[in-house]
Amino acid sequence: MTKLSKNRFHLVFSLLMGAMMIFVMTFVITLINVGVPADFIGRWMRAFLIAYVVGVPVIYFLAPTARKMTAKIVHMP
């Protein structure tokens, strides 16, 4: 497997973190909102795709700010 360069870390992190978090969250919220109807998977996947398109850019742009804020809160340099 070919590894990407270090300068791609933030992009790959955003794509993976977005997929994992959004996968779980859309499952839970879809389940709460509609129960388990026959078309549950379709509804969930639609919600996932919409949330992924919105969520990954949010993670990409806000993660550096969140890291800086966290470093200040926990007194890291």
PDB file of N, H, CA, C and O in Angstrom:
ATOM      1  N   MET A   1       0.843  -1.187   0.000  1.00  0.00           N
ATOM      2  CA  MET A   1       0.000   0.000   0.000  1.00  0.00           C
ATOM      3  C   MET A   1       0.886   1.248   0.000  1.00  0.00           C
ATOM      4  O   MET A   1       1.807   1.357   0.809  1.00  0.00           O
ATOM      5  N   THR A   2       0.614   2.167  -0.885  1.00  0.00           N
ATOM      6  H   THR A   2      -0.135   2.079  -1.543  1.00  0.00           H
ATOM      7  CA  THR A   2       1.363   3.406  -0.970  1.00  0.00           C
ATOM      8  C   THR A   2       0.848   4.386   0.066  1.00  0.00           C
ATOM      9  O   THR A   2      -0.356   4.622   0.170  1.00  0.00           O
ATOM     10  N   LYS A   3       1.764   4.953   0.829  1.00  0.00           N
ATOM     11  H   LYS A   3       2.742   4.761   0.745  1.00  0.00           H
ATOM     12  CA  LYS A   3       1.381   5.941   1.827  1.00  0.00           C
ATOM     13  C   LYS A   3       1.432   7.337   1.220  1.00  0.00           C
ATOM     14  O   LYS A   3       2.262   7.637   0.362  1.00  0.00           O
ATOM     15  N   LEU A   4       0.524   8.173   1.690  1.00  0.00           N
ATOM     16  H   LEU A   4      -0.151   7.929   2.387  1.00  0.00           H
ATOM     17  CA  LEU A   4       0.515   9.561   1.239  1.00  0.00           C
ATOM     18  C   LEU A   4       1.536  10.357   2.038  1.00  0.00           C
ATOM     19  O   LEU A   4       1.971   9.926   3.106  1.00  0.00           O
ATOM     20  N   SER A   5       1.910  11.505   1.523  1.00  0.00           N
ATOM     21  H   SER A   5       1.556  11.855   0.655  1.00  0.00           H
ATOM     22  CA  SER A   5       2.864  12.349   2.229  1.00  0.00           C
ATOM     23  C   SER A   5       2.234  12.952   3.480  1.00  0.00           C
ATOM     24  O   SER A   5       1.011  12.998   3.607  1.00  0.00           O
ATOM     25  N   LYS A   6       3.075  13.414   4.399  1.00  0.00           N
ATOM     26  H   LYS A   6       4.068  13.377   4.295  1.00  0.00           H
ATOM     27  CA  LYS A   6       2.618  13.978   5.670  1.00  0.00           C
ATOM     28  C   LYS A   6       1.693  15.177   5.486  1.00  0.00           C
ATOM     29  O   LYS A   6       0.816  15.420   6.316  1.00  0.00           O
ATOM     30  N   ASN A   7       1.884  15.923   4.407  1.00  0.00           N
ATOM     31  H   ASN A   7       2.596  15.725   3.733  1.00  0.00           H
ATOM     32  CA  ASN A   7       1.055  17.115   4.211  1.00  0.00           C
ATOM     33  C   ASN A   7      -0.397  16.772   3.873  1.00  0.00           C
ATOM     34  O   ASN A   7      -1.239  17.667   3.803  1.00  0.00           O
ATOM     35  N   ARG A   8      -0.694  15.514   3.667  1.00  0.00           N
ATOM     36  H   ARG A   8      -0.010  14.787   3.724  1.00  0.00           H
ATOM     37  CA  ARG A   8      -2.076  15.061   3.423  1.00  0.00           C
ATOM     38  C   ARG A   8      -2.752  14.574   4.704  1.00  0.00           C
ATOM     39  O   ARG A   8      -3.922  14.190   4.679  1.00  0.00           O
ATOM     40  N   PHE A   9      -2.028  14.587   5.818  1.00  0.00           N
ATOM     41  H   PHE A   9      -1.078  14.898   5.839  1.00  0.00           H
ATOM     42  CA  PHE A   9      -2.550  14.045   7.068  1.00  0.00           C
ATOM     43  C   PHE A   9      -3.896  14.666   7.443  1.00  0.00           C
ATOM     44  O   PHE A   9      -4.853  13.945   7.728  1.00  0.00           O
ATOM     45  N   HIS A  10      -3.974  15.983   7.445  1.00  0.00           N
ATOM     46  H   HIS A  10      -3.197  16.568   7.214  1.00  0.00           H
ATOM     47  CA  HIS A  10      -5.190  16.669   7.884  1.00  0.00           C
ATOM     48  C   HIS A  10      -6.387  16.324   6.997  1.00  0.00           C
ATOM     49  O   HIS A  10      -7.496  16.133   7.496  1.00  0.00           O
ATOM     50  N   LEU A  11      -6.164  16.245   5.699  1.00  0.00           N
ATOM     51  H   LEU A  11      -5.263  16.399   5.294  1.00  0.00           H
ATOM     52  CA  LEU A  11      -7.244  15.892   4.777  1.00  0.00           C
ATOM     53  C   LEU A  11      -7.718  14.460   5.020  1.00  0.00           C
ATOM     54  O   LEU A  11      -8.920  14.214   5.120  1.00  0.00           O
ATOM     55  N   VAL A  12      -6.786  13.521   5.114  1.00  0.00           N
ATOM     56  H   VAL A  12      -5.810  13.721   5.032  1.00  0.00           H
ATOM     57  CA  VAL A  12      -7.156  12.121   5.332  1.00  0.00           C
ATOM     58  C   VAL A  12      -7.824  11.952   6.689  1.00  0.00           C
ATOM     59  O   VAL A  12      -8.808  11.223   6.811  1.00  0.00           O
ATOM     60  N   PHE A  13      -7.293  12.625   7.711  1.00  0.00           N
ATOM     61  H   PHE A  13      -6.494  13.218   7.612  1.00  0.00           H
ATOM     62  CA  PHE A  13      -7.917  12.587   9.031  1.00  0.00           C
ATOM     63  C   PHE A  13      -9.357  13.075   8.957  1.00  0.00           C
ATOM     64  O   PHE A  13     -10.253  12.438   9.511  1.00  0.00           O
ATOM     65  N   SER A  14      -9.588  14.178   8.292  1.00  0.00           N
ATOM     66  H   SER A  14      -8.861  14.696   7.842  1.00  0.00           H
ATOM     67  CA  SER A  14     -10.936  14.743   8.177  1.00  0.00           C
ATOM     68  C   SER A  14     -11.884  13.789   7.465  1.00  0.00           C
ATOM     69  O   SER A  14     -13.030  13.628   7.882  1.00  0.00           O
ATOM     70  N   LEU A  15     -11.417  13.159   6.400  1.00  0.00           N
ATOM     71  H   LEU A  15     -10.486  13.290   6.061  1.00  0.00           H
ATOM     72  CA  LEU A  15     -12.249  12.211   5.657  1.00  0.00           C
ATOM     73  C   LEU A  15     -12.603  10.986   6.511  1.00  0.00           C
ATOM     74  O   LEU A  15     -13.754  10.548   6.523  1.00  0.00           O
ATOM     75  N   LEU A  16     -11.619  10.441   7.218  1.00  0.00           N
ATOM     76  H   LEU A  16     -10.685  10.797   7.208  1.00  0.00           H
ATOM     77  CA  LEU A  16     -11.860   9.251   8.044  1.00  0.00           C
ATOM     78  C   LEU A  16     -12.661   9.567   9.295  1.00  0.00           C
ATOM     79  O   LEU A  16     -13.610   8.853   9.619  1.00  0.00           O
ATOM     80  N   MET A  17     -12.293  10.623   9.997  1.00  0.00           N
ATOM     81  H   MET A  17     -11.523  11.203   9.733  1.00  0.00           H
ATOM     82  CA  MET A  17     -13.028  10.996  11.211  1.00  0.00           C
ATOM     83  C   MET A  17     -14.471  11.340  10.854  1.00  0.00           C
ATOM     84  O   MET A  17     -15.403  10.964  11.566  1.00  0.00           O
ATOM     85  N   GLY A  18     -14.645  12.048   9.760  1.00  0.00           N
ATOM     86  H   GLY A  18     -13.888  12.354   9.182  1.00  0.00           H
ATOM     87  CA  GLY A  18     -15.987  12.379   9.305  1.00  0.00           C
ATOM     88  C   GLY A  18     -16.800  11.134   9.022  1.00  0.00           C
ATOM     89  O   GLY A  18     -17.951  11.032   9.446  1.00  0.00           O
ATOM     90  N   ALA A  19     -16.213  10.187   8.311  1.00  0.00           N
ATOM     91  H   ALA A  19     -15.277  10.270   7.966  1.00  0.00           H
ATOM     92  CA  ALA A  19     -16.940   8.960   7.975  1.00  0.00           C
ATOM     93  C   ALA A  19     -17.350   8.202   9.228  1.00  0.00           C
ATOM     94  O   ALA A  19     -18.498   7.773   9.346  1.00  0.00           O
ATOM     95  N   MET A  20     -16.425   8.035  10.163  1.00  0.00           N
ATOM     96  H   MET A  20     -15.492   8.383  10.067  1.00  0.00           H
ATOM     97  CA  MET A  20     -16.733   7.253  11.372  1.00  0.00           C
ATOM     98  C   MET A  20     -17.781   7.939  12.246  1.00  0.00           C
ATOM     99  O   MET A  20     -18.754   7.313  12.666  1.00  0.00           O
ATOM    100  N   MET A  21     -17.580   9.200  12.510  1.00  0.00           N
ATOM    101  H   MET A  21     -16.789   9.708  12.168  1.00  0.00           H
ATOM    102  CA  MET A  21     -18.497   9.915  13.394  1.00  0.00           C
ATOM    103  C   MET A  21     -19.878  10.080  12.757  1.00  0.00           C
ATOM    104  O   MET A  21     -20.896   9.851  13.410  1.00  0.00           O
ATOM    105  N   ILE A  22     -19.908  10.466  11.519  1.00  0.00           N
ATOM    106  H   ILE A  22     -19.081  10.652  10.989  1.00  0.00           H
ATOM    107  CA  ILE A  22     -21.174  10.699  10.836  1.00  0.00           C
ATOM    108  C   ILE A  22     -21.931   9.386  10.628  1.00  0.00           C
ATOM    109  O   ILE A  22     -23.160   9.372  10.694  1.00  0.00           O
ATOM    110  N   PHE A  23     -21.228   8.294  10.381  1.00  0.00           N
ATOM    111  H   PHE A  23     -20.230   8.305  10.328  1.00  0.00           H
ATOM    112  CA  PHE A  23     -21.849   6.985  10.236  1.00  0.00           C
ATOM    113  C   PHE A  23     -22.646   6.631  11.490  1.00  0.00           C
ATOM    114  O   PHE A  23     -23.809   6.237  11.407  1.00  0.00           O
ATOM    115  N   VAL A  24     -22.014   6.774  12.636  1.00  0.00           N
ATOM    116  H   VAL A  24     -21.069   7.093  12.703  1.00  0.00           H
ATOM    117  CA  VAL A  24     -22.669   6.436  13.910  1.00  0.00           C
ATOM    118  C   VAL A  24     -23.793   7.426  14.231  1.00  0.00           C
ATOM    119  O   VAL A  24     -24.898   7.026  14.597  1.00  0.00           O
ATOM    120  N   MET A  25     -23.503   8.702  14.093  1.00  0.00           N
ATOM    121  H   MET A  25     -22.605   9.027  13.796  1.00  0.00           H
ATOM    122  CA  MET A  25     -24.499   9.712  14.472  1.00  0.00           C
ATOM    123  C   MET A  25     -25.742   9.667  13.585  1.00  0.00           C
ATOM    124  O   MET A  25     -26.858   9.787  14.092  1.00  0.00           O
ATOM    125  N   THR A  26     -25.575   9.500  12.286  1.00  0.00           N
ATOM    126  H   THR A  26     -24.669   9.403  11.874  1.00  0.00           H
ATOM    127  CA  THR A  26     -26.757   9.438  11.433  1.00  0.00           C
ATOM    128  C   THR A  26     -27.563   8.174  11.687  1.00  0.00           C
ATOM    129  O   THR A  26     -28.788   8.184  11.571  1.00  0.00           O
ATOM    130  N   PHE A  27     -26.877   7.073  12.035  1.00  0.00           N
ATOM    131  H   PHE A  27     -25.881   7.065  12.129  1.00  0.00           H
ATOM    132  CA  PHE A  27     -27.598   5.848  12.400  1.00  0.00           C
ATOM    133  C   PHE A  27     -28.485   6.103  13.621  1.00  0.00           C
ATOM    134  O   PHE A  27     -29.674   5.786  13.610  1.00  0.00           O
ATOM    135  N   VAL A  28     -27.903   6.671  14.659  1.00  0.00           N
ATOM    136  H   VAL A  28     -26.937   6.928  14.668  1.00  0.00           H
ATOM    137  CA  VAL A  28     -28.641   6.915  15.906  1.00  0.00           C
ATOM    138  C   VAL A  28     -29.794   7.886  15.682  1.00  0.00           C
ATOM    139  O   VAL A  28     -30.917   7.622  16.110  1.00  0.00           O
ATOM    140  N   ILE A  29     -29.533   8.983  15.029  1.00  0.00           N
ATOM    141  H   ILE A  29     -28.620   9.198  14.681  1.00  0.00           H
ATOM    142  CA  ILE A  29     -30.578   9.994  14.829  1.00  0.00           C
ATOM    143  C   ILE A  29     -31.676   9.467  13.911  1.00  0.00           C
ATOM    144  O   ILE A  29     -32.855   9.723  14.160  1.00  0.00           O
ATOM    145  N   THR A  30     -31.319   8.741  12.865  1.00  0.00           N
ATOM    146  H   THR A  30     -30.361   8.533  12.663  1.00  0.00           H
ATOM    147  CA  THR A  30     -32.339   8.150  11.989  1.00  0.00           C
ATOM    148  C   THR A  30     -33.177   7.146  12.765  1.00  0.00           C
ATOM    149  O   THR A  30     -34.400   7.123  12.628  1.00  0.00           O
ATOM    150  N   LEU A  31     -32.537   6.325  13.570  1.00  0.00           N
ATOM    151  H   LEU A  31     -31.543   6.344  13.681  1.00  0.00           H
ATOM    152  CA  LEU A  31     -33.243   5.339  14.386  1.00  0.00           C
ATOM    153  C   LEU A  31     -34.214   6.017  15.353  1.00  0.00           C
ATOM    154  O   LEU A  31     -35.355   5.580  15.498  1.00  0.00           O
ATOM    155  N   ILE A  32     -33.766   7.073  16.006  1.00  0.00           N
ATOM    156  H   ILE A  32     -32.838   7.429  15.888  1.00  0.00           H
ATOM    157  CA  ILE A  32     -34.631   7.807  16.937  1.00  0.00           C
ATOM    158  C   ILE A  32     -35.808   8.442  16.204  1.00  0.00           C
ATOM    159  O   ILE A  32     -36.940   8.406  16.688  1.00  0.00           O
ATOM    160  N   ASN A  33     -35.541   9.015  15.049  1.00  0.00           N
ATOM    161  H   ASN A  33     -34.622   9.044  14.656  1.00  0.00           H
ATOM    162  CA  ASN A  33     -36.587   9.758  14.331  1.00  0.00           C
ATOM    163  C   ASN A  33     -37.610   8.877  13.626  1.00  0.00           C
ATOM    164  O   ASN A  33     -38.790   9.226  13.593  1.00  0.00           O
ATOM    165  N   VAL A  34     -37.195   7.744  13.060  1.00  0.00           N
ATOM    166  H   VAL A  34     -36.236   7.461  13.087  1.00  0.00           H
ATOM    167  CA  VAL A  34     -38.135   6.962  12.250  1.00  0.00           C
ATOM    168  C   VAL A  34     -38.324   5.532  12.725  1.00  0.00           C
ATOM    169  O   VAL A  34     -39.151   4.808  12.171  1.00  0.00           O
ATOM    170  N   GLY A  35     -37.564   5.099  13.756  1.00  0.00           N
ATOM    171  H   GLY A  35     -36.892   5.687  14.206  1.00  0.00           H
ATOM    172  CA  GLY A  35     -37.657   3.705  14.177  1.00  0.00           C
ATOM    173  C   GLY A  35     -36.956   2.831  13.150  1.00  0.00           C
ATOM    174  O   GLY A  35     -35.937   3.224  12.581  1.00  0.00           O
ATOM    175  N   VAL A  36     -37.507   1.643  12.914  1.00  0.00           N
ATOM    176  H   VAL A  36     -38.334   1.324  13.376  1.00  0.00           H
ATOM    177  CA  VAL A  36     -36.903   0.721  11.953  1.00  0.00           C
ATOM    178  C   VAL A  36     -37.934   0.327  10.886  1.00  0.00           C
ATOM    179  O   VAL A  36     -38.391  -0.815  10.859  1.00  0.00           O
ATOM    180  N   PRO A  37     -38.298   1.267  10.011  1.00  0.00           N
ATOM    181  CA  PRO A  37     -39.217   0.921   8.926  1.00  0.00           C
ATOM    182  C   PRO A  37     -38.492   0.109   7.851  1.00  0.00           C
ATOM    183  O   PRO A  37     -37.275  -0.068   7.912  1.00  0.00           O
ATOM    184  N   ALA A  38     -39.229  -0.369   6.892  1.00  0.00           N
ATOM    185  H   ALA A  38     -40.217  -0.225   6.842  1.00  0.00           H
ATOM    186  CA  ALA A  38     -38.655  -1.184   5.813  1.00  0.00           C
ATOM    187  C   ALA A  38     -37.576  -0.431   5.028  1.00  0.00           C
ATOM    188  O   ALA A  38     -36.632  -1.045   4.529  1.00  0.00           O
ATOM    189  N   ASP A  39     -37.707   0.867   4.919  1.00  0.00           N
ATOM    190  H   ASP A  39     -38.474   1.365   5.324  1.00  0.00           H
ATOM    191  CA  ASP A  39     -36.732   1.650   4.151  1.00  0.00           C
ATOM    192  C   ASP A  39     -35.683   2.330   5.038  1.00  0.00           C
ATOM    193  O   ASP A  39     -35.109   3.349   4.655  1.00  0.00           O
ATOM    194  N   PHE A  40     -35.435   1.766   6.217  1.00  0.00           N
ATOM    195  H   PHE A  40     -35.901   0.938   6.529  1.00  0.00           H
ATOM    196  CA  PHE A  40     -34.490   2.364   7.172  1.00  0.00           C
ATOM    197  C   PHE A  40     -33.104   2.573   6.555  1.00  0.00           C
ATOM    198  O   PHE A  40     -32.535   3.659   6.675  1.00  0.00           O
ATOM    199  N   ILE A  41     -32.561   1.559   5.906  1.00  0.00           N
ATOM    200  H   ILE A  41     -33.022   0.678   5.808  1.00  0.00           H
ATOM    201  CA  ILE A  41     -31.206   1.658   5.340  1.00  0.00           C
ATOM    202  C   ILE A  41     -31.136   2.794   4.318  1.00  0.00           C
ATOM    203  O   ILE A  41     -30.169   3.557   4.311  1.00  0.00           O
ATOM    204  N   GLY A  42     -32.131   2.912   3.470  1.00  0.00           N
ATOM    205  H   GLY A  42     -32.916   2.292   3.476  1.00  0.00           H
ATOM    206  CA  GLY A  42     -32.150   3.990   2.480  1.00  0.00           C
ATOM    207  C   GLY A  42     -32.200   5.360   3.128  1.00  0.00           C
ATOM    208  O   GLY A  42     -31.488   6.276   2.717  1.00  0.00           O
ATOM    209  N   ARG A  43     -33.038   5.496   4.139  1.00  0.00           N
ATOM    210  H   ARG A  43     -33.616   4.752   4.473  1.00  0.00           H
ATOM    211  CA  ARG A  43     -33.123   6.777   4.854  1.00  0.00           C
ATOM    212  C   ARG A  43     -31.805   7.103   5.544  1.00  0.00           C
ATOM    213  O   ARG A  43     -31.326   8.236   5.498  1.00  0.00           O
ATOM    214  N   TRP A  44     -31.227   6.086   6.186  1.00  0.00           N
ATOM    215  H   TRP A  44     -31.616   5.165   6.224  1.00  0.00           H
ATOM    216  CA  TRP A  44     -29.964   6.282   6.892  1.00  0.00           C
ATOM    217  C   TRP A  44     -28.849   6.681   5.923  1.00  0.00           C
ATOM    218  O   TRP A  44     -28.084   7.605   6.200  1.00  0.00           O
ATOM    219  N   MET A  45     -28.757   5.989   4.796  1.00  0.00           N
ATOM    220  H   MET A  45     -29.378   5.239   4.571  1.00  0.00           H
ATOM    221  CA  MET A  45     -27.703   6.293   3.833  1.00  0.00           C
ATOM    222  C   MET A  45     -27.877   7.683   3.229  1.00  0.00           C
ATOM    223  O   MET A  45     -26.895   8.379   2.970  1.00  0.00           O
ATOM    224  N   ARG A  46     -29.120   8.083   3.006  1.00  0.00           N
ATOM    225  H   ARG A  46     -29.918   7.518   3.216  1.00  0.00           H
ATOM    226  CA  ARG A  46     -29.372   9.444   2.508  1.00  0.00           C
ATOM    227  C   ARG A  46     -28.895  10.464   3.529  1.00  0.00           C
ATOM    228  O   ARG A  46     -28.212  11.429   3.187  1.00  0.00           O
ATOM    229  N   ALA A  47     -29.264  10.241   4.793  1.00  0.00           N
ATOM    230  H   ALA A  47     -29.819   9.457   5.071  1.00  0.00           H
ATOM    231  CA  ALA A  47     -28.824  11.140   5.869  1.00  0.00           C
ATOM    232  C   ALA A  47     -27.301  11.146   5.976  1.00  0.00           C
ATOM    233  O   ALA A  47     -26.691  12.196   6.176  1.00  0.00           O
ATOM    234  N   PHE A  48     -26.692   9.964   5.843  1.00  0.00           N
ATOM    235  H   PHE A  48     -27.188   9.111   5.681  1.00  0.00           H
ATOM    236  CA  PHE A  48     -25.232   9.867   5.926  1.00  0.00           C
ATOM    237  C   PHE A  48     -24.566  10.679   4.814  1.00  0.00           C
ATOM    238  O   PHE A  48     -23.637  11.444   5.073  1.00  0.00           O
ATOM    239  N   LEU A  49     -25.034  10.514   3.586  1.00  0.00           N
ATOM    240  H   LEU A  49     -25.789   9.893   3.375  1.00  0.00           H
ATOM    241  CA  LEU A  49     -24.413  11.218   2.468  1.00  0.00           C
ATOM    242  C   LEU A  49     -24.526  12.731   2.600  1.00  0.00           C
ATOM    243  O   LEU A  49     -23.569  13.459   2.333  1.00  0.00           O
ATOM    244  N   ILE A  50     -25.695  13.198   3.013  1.00  0.00           N
ATOM    245  H   ILE A  50     -26.472  12.607   3.230  1.00  0.00           H
ATOM    246  CA  ILE A  50     -25.881  14.644   3.201  1.00  0.00           C
ATOM    247  C   ILE A  50     -24.977  15.140   4.324  1.00  0.00           C
ATOM    248  O   ILE A  50     -24.291  16.150   4.169  1.00  0.00           O
ATOM    249  N   ALA A  51     -24.974  14.435   5.452  1.00  0.00           N
ATOM    250  H   ALA A  51     -25.532  13.614   5.577  1.00  0.00           H
ATOM    251  CA  ALA A  51     -24.164  14.850   6.596  1.00  0.00           C
ATOM    252  C   ALA A  51     -22.670  14.774   6.278  1.00  0.00           C
ATOM    253  O   ALA A  51     -21.899  15.608   6.753  1.00  0.00           O
ATOM    254  N   TYR A  52     -22.252  13.793   5.487  1.00  0.00           N
ATOM    255  H   TYR A  52     -22.878  13.115   5.101  1.00  0.00           H
ATOM    256  CA  TYR A  52     -20.833  13.656   5.144  1.00  0.00           C
ATOM    257  C   TYR A  52     -20.365  14.838   4.304  1.00  0.00           C
ATOM    258  O   TYR A  52     -19.282  15.380   4.522  1.00  0.00           O
ATOM    259  N   VAL A  53     -21.188  15.226   3.349  1.00  0.00           N
ATOM    260  H   VAL A  53     -22.068  14.785   3.172  1.00  0.00           H
ATOM    261  CA  VAL A  53     -20.835  16.358   2.484  1.00  0.00           C
ATOM    262  C   VAL A  53     -20.723  17.650   3.298  1.00  0.00           C
ATOM    263  O   VAL A  53     -19.892  18.505   2.993  1.00  0.00           O
ATOM    264  N   VAL A  54     -21.546  17.790   4.317  1.00  0.00           N
ATOM    265  H   VAL A  54     -22.221  17.095   4.564  1.00  0.00           H
ATOM    266  CA  VAL A  54     -21.483  18.977   5.175  1.00  0.00           C
ATOM    267  C   VAL A  54     -20.410  18.811   6.253  1.00  0.00           C
ATOM    268  O   VAL A  54     -19.650  19.743   6.515  1.00  0.00           O
ATOM    269  N   GLY A  55     -20.342  17.643   6.873  1.00  0.00           N
ATOM    270  H   GLY A  55     -20.959  16.886   6.659  1.00  0.00           H
ATOM    271  CA  GLY A  55     -19.495  17.430   8.042  1.00  0.00           C
ATOM    272  C   GLY A  55     -18.008  17.411   7.780  1.00  0.00           C
ATOM    273  O   GLY A  55     -17.239  17.947   8.578  1.00  0.00           O
ATOM    274  N   VAL A  56     -17.576  16.809   6.681  1.00  0.00           N
ATOM    275  H   VAL A  56     -18.200  16.373   6.032  1.00  0.00           H
ATOM    276  CA  VAL A  56     -16.138  16.722   6.419  1.00  0.00           C
ATOM    277  C   VAL A  56     -15.501  18.105   6.242  1.00  0.00           C
ATOM    278  O   VAL A  56     -14.445  18.354   6.825  1.00  0.00           O
ATOM    279  N   PRO A  57     -16.088  18.998   5.477  1.00  0.00           N
ATOM    280  CA  PRO A  57     -15.492  20.340   5.417  1.00  0.00           C
ATOM    281  C   PRO A  57     -15.489  21.051   6.772  1.00  0.00           C
ATOM    282  O   PRO A  57     -14.552  21.784   7.090  1.00  0.00           O
ATOM    283  N   VAL A  58     -16.525  20.835   7.558  1.00  0.00           N
ATOM    284  H   VAL A  58     -17.286  20.239   7.300  1.00  0.00           H
ATOM    285  CA  VAL A  58     -16.553  21.437   8.899  1.00  0.00           C
ATOM    286  C   VAL A  58     -15.387  20.909   9.726  1.00  0.00           C
ATOM    287  O   VAL A  58     -14.674  21.687  10.360  1.00  0.00           O
ATOM    288  N   ILE A  59     -15.188  19.592   9.725  1.00  0.00           N
ATOM    289  H   ILE A  59     -15.768  18.960   9.211  1.00  0.00           H
ATOM    290  CA  ILE A  59     -14.060  19.008  10.449  1.00  0.00           C
ATOM    291  C   ILE A  59     -12.740  19.553   9.908  1.00  0.00           C
ATOM    292  O   ILE A  59     -11.857  19.931  10.677  1.00  0.00           O
ATOM    293  N   TYR A  60     -12.613  19.590   8.599  1.00  0.00           N
ATOM    294  H   TYR A  60     -13.330  19.282   7.974  1.00  0.00           H
ATOM    295  CA  TYR A  60     -11.370  20.040   7.976  1.00  0.00           C
ATOM    296  C   TYR A  60     -11.001  21.456   8.408  1.00  0.00           C
ATOM    297  O   TYR A  60      -9.845  21.731   8.730  1.00  0.00           O
ATOM    298  N   PHE A  61     -11.985  22.350   8.414  1.00  0.00           N
ATOM    299  H   PHE A  61     -12.924  22.126   8.153  1.00  0.00           H
ATOM    300  CA  PHE A  61     -11.689  23.744   8.728  1.00  0.00           C
ATOM    301  C   PHE A  61     -11.687  24.059  10.222  1.00  0.00           C
ATOM    302  O   PHE A  61     -10.980  24.971  10.650  1.00  0.00           O
ATOM    303  N   LEU A  62     -12.454  23.335  11.016  1.00  0.00           N
ATOM    304  H   LEU A  62     -13.028  22.594  10.668  1.00  0.00           H
ATOM    305  CA  LEU A  62     -12.529  23.652  12.446  1.00  0.00           C
ATOM    306  C   LEU A  62     -11.589  22.838  13.327  1.00  0.00           C
ATOM    307  O   LEU A  62     -11.323  23.244  14.458  1.00  0.00           O
ATOM    308  N   ALA A  63     -11.082  21.714  12.856  1.00  0.00           N
ATOM    309  H   ALA A  63     -11.299  21.384  11.937  1.00  0.00           H
ATOM    310  CA  ALA A  63     -10.195  20.889  13.682  1.00  0.00           C
ATOM    311  C   ALA A  63      -8.947  21.644  14.145  1.00  0.00           C
ATOM    312  O   ALA A  63      -8.568  21.509  15.308  1.00  0.00           O
ATOM    313  N   PRO A  64      -8.295  22.427  13.293  1.00  0.00           N
ATOM    314  CA  PRO A  64      -7.118  23.169  13.787  1.00  0.00           C
ATOM    315  C   PRO A  64      -7.472  24.142  14.916  1.00  0.00           C
ATOM    316  O   PRO A  64      -6.713  24.288  15.874  1.00  0.00           O
ATOM    317  N   THR A  65      -8.605  24.793  14.802  1.00  0.00           N
ATOM    318  H   THR A  65      -9.222  24.674  14.024  1.00  0.00           H
ATOM    319  CA  THR A  65      -9.046  25.700  15.858  1.00  0.00           C
ATOM    320  C   THR A  65      -9.349  24.926  17.130  1.00  0.00           C
ATOM    321  O   THR A  65      -8.977  25.355  18.222  1.00  0.00           O
ATOM    322  N   ALA A  66     -10.018  23.793  16.997  1.00  0.00           N
ATOM    323  H   ALA A  66     -10.320  23.444  16.110  1.00  0.00           H
ATOM    324  CA  ALA A  66     -10.325  22.964  18.168  1.00  0.00           C
ATOM    325  C   ALA A  66      -9.049  22.468  18.841  1.00  0.00           C
ATOM    326  O   ALA A  66      -8.977  22.417  20.069  1.00  0.00           O
ATOM    327  N   ARG A  67      -8.041  22.103  18.047  1.00  0.00           N
ATOM    328  H   ARG A  67      -8.100  22.145  17.050  1.00  0.00           H
ATOM    329  CA  ARG A  67      -6.760  21.660  18.620  1.00  0.00           C
ATOM    330  C   ARG A  67      -6.095  22.785  19.400  1.00  0.00           C
ATOM    331  O   ARG A  67      -5.584  22.558  20.497  1.00  0.00           O
ATOM    332  N   LYS A  68      -6.093  23.994  18.848  1.00  0.00           N
ATOM    333  H   LYS A  68      -6.508  24.178  17.957  1.00  0.00           H
ATOM    334  CA  LYS A  68      -5.486  25.139  19.536  1.00  0.00           C
ATOM    335  C   LYS A  68      -6.231  25.456  20.831  1.00  0.00           C
ATOM    336  O   LYS A  68      -5.609  25.715  21.861  1.00  0.00           O
ATOM    337  N   MET A  69      -7.556  25.435  20.777  1.00  0.00           N
ATOM    338  H   MET A  69      -8.061  25.225  19.940  1.00  0.00           H
ATOM    339  CA  MET A  69      -8.343  25.709  21.984  1.00  0.00           C
ATOM    340  C   MET A  69      -8.097  24.644  23.041  1.00  0.00           C
ATOM    341  O   MET A  69      -7.970  24.958  24.225  1.00  0.00           O
ATOM    342  N   THR A  70      -8.028  23.394  22.620  1.00  0.00           N
ATOM    343  H   THR A  70      -8.131  23.139  21.658  1.00  0.00           H
ATOM    344  CA  THR A  70      -7.774  22.291  23.554  1.00  0.00           C
ATOM    345  C   THR A  70      -6.401  22.439  24.191  1.00  0.00           C
ATOM    346  O   THR A  70      -6.249  22.233  25.395  1.00  0.00           O
ATOM    347  N   ALA A  71      -5.402  22.794  23.392  1.00  0.00           N
ATOM    348  H   ALA A  71      -5.525  22.961  22.414  1.00  0.00           H
ATOM    349  CA  ALA A  71      -4.058  22.983  23.923  1.00  0.00           C
ATOM    350  C   ALA A  71      -4.025  24.068  24.992  1.00  0.00           C
ATOM    351  O   ALA A  71      -3.313  23.937  25.987  1.00  0.00           O
ATOM    352  N   LYS A  72      -4.785  25.128  24.793  1.00  0.00           N
ATOM    353  H   LYS A  72      -5.364  25.234  23.985  1.00  0.00           H
ATOM    354  CA  LYS A  72      -4.835  26.199  25.803  1.00  0.00           C
ATOM    355  C   LYS A  72      -5.551  25.735  27.067  1.00  0.00           C
ATOM    356  O   LYS A  72      -5.135  26.072  28.175  1.00  0.00           O
ATOM    357  N   ILE A  73      -6.617  24.969  26.907  1.00  0.00           N
ATOM    358  H   ILE A  73      -6.955  24.695  26.007  1.00  0.00           H
ATOM    359  CA  ILE A  73      -7.387  24.507  28.056  1.00  0.00           C
ATOM    360  C   ILE A  73      -6.578  23.539  28.906  1.00  0.00           C
ATOM    361  O   ILE A  73      -6.626  23.598  30.134  1.00  0.00           O
ATOM    362  N   VAL A  74      -5.839  22.654  28.262  1.00  0.00           N
ATOM    363  H   VAL A  74      -5.800  22.606  27.264  1.00  0.00           H
ATOM    364  CA  VAL A  74      -5.066  21.662  29.016  1.00  0.00           C
ATOM    365  C   VAL A  74      -3.605  22.088  29.208  1.00  0.00           C
ATOM    366  O   VAL A  74      -2.763  21.278  29.597  1.00  0.00           O
ATOM    367  N   HIS A  75      -3.314  23.348  28.937  1.00  0.00           N
ATOM    368  H   HIS A  75      -3.997  24.006  28.621  1.00  0.00           H
ATOM    369  CA  HIS A  75      -2.006  23.941  29.184  1.00  0.00           C
ATOM    370  C   HIS A  75      -0.875  23.230  28.454  1.00  0.00           C
ATOM    371  O   HIS A  75       0.163  22.925  29.042  1.00  0.00           O
ATOM    372  N   MET A  76      -1.084  22.973  27.179  1.00  0.00           N
ATOM    373  H   MET A  76      -1.927  23.221  26.702  1.00  0.00           H
ATOM    374  CA  MET A  76      -0.018  22.408  26.348  1.00  0.00           C
ATOM    375  C   MET A  76       0.597  23.550  25.544  1.00  0.00           C
ATOM    376  O   MET A  76      -0.073  24.544  25.265  1.00  0.00           O
ATOM    377  N   PRO A  77       1.846  23.415  25.178  1.00  0.00           N
ATOM    378  CA  PRO A  77       2.487  24.482  24.384  1.00  0.00           C
ATOM    379  C   PRO A  77       1.911  24.591  22.988  1.00  0.00           C
ATOM    380  O   PRO A  77       2.344  25.436  22.205  1.00  0.00           O
TER     381      PRO A  77
END
